[in-house]
């Protein structure tokens, strides 16, 4: 299983909800086993730069690739990218 985790910071704080709701469209792409978009609680002692987190699980690399190739992924990127400042992504293989 692949865990896909993406962290976003938003340029303008008033756009945080628009980014969160825009990213929720990715959950309609059928290739993930689990999908969620959440706001960062910002309780870390060292850094609270991240505003929104996407967490998804995929059966394998092929499912993740299909997710990223889906038209909704491209549409969502076009919608959200102008509002974001930073984007950090990690795809990790979960231990069996």
Buried (B, 14 or more C-beta within 10 A) or exposed (E): BBBBBBBBBBBEEEBBEBBBEBBBBBBEBEBBEEBEBEEBEEEEEEEEEBBBBBBBBBEEEEBBEBBBEBEBBEEBBEBBEEBBEEBEEEBEEEEE
